[in-house]
Amino acid sequence: MEVRETGTSMNMGFDHEDHPLLHEQVRDAATGAQGELMAVVREPVGFVAGRQTWARTAYIRGSDGREVTAAPQTLEPL
């Protein structure tokens, strides 16, 4: 599977984005989840008024190895 790191293409599938906290330890202020920020992706979620809409999702890997999702705007550095 090819992973695109630019975040500029709005093709099919997920687009990875650069984030200033990528691979750093973070805390999600909304849920309290902590871990390493593994990725921020832009995911297609559907169509509204004939236009495709996207959601940004952050993936955080905890010390137990499980990943949780969070909104990228709620992340804080540890």
Rosetta blueprint (number, residue, H / E / L):
1 M L
2 E L
3 V L
4 R L
5 E L
6 T L
7 G L
8 T L
9 S L
10 M L
11 N L
12 M L
13 G L
14 F L
15 D E
16 H E
17 E E
18 D L
19 H L
20 P L
21 L L
22 L L
23 H L
24 E L
25 Q E
26 V E
27 R E
28 D E
29 A L
30 A L
31 T L
32 G L
33 A L
34 Q E
35 G E
36 E E
37 L E
38 M E
39 A E
40 V E
41 V E
42 R E
43 E E
44 P E
45 V E
46 G E
47 F E
48 V E
49 A L
50 G L
51 R E
52 Q E
53 T E
54 W E
55 A E
56 R E
57 T E
58 A E
59 Y E
60 I E
61 R E
62 G L
63 S L
64 D L
65 G L
66 R L
67 E E
68 V E
69 T E
70 A E
71 A L
72 P H
73 Q H
74 T H
75 L E
76 E E
77 P E
78 L L
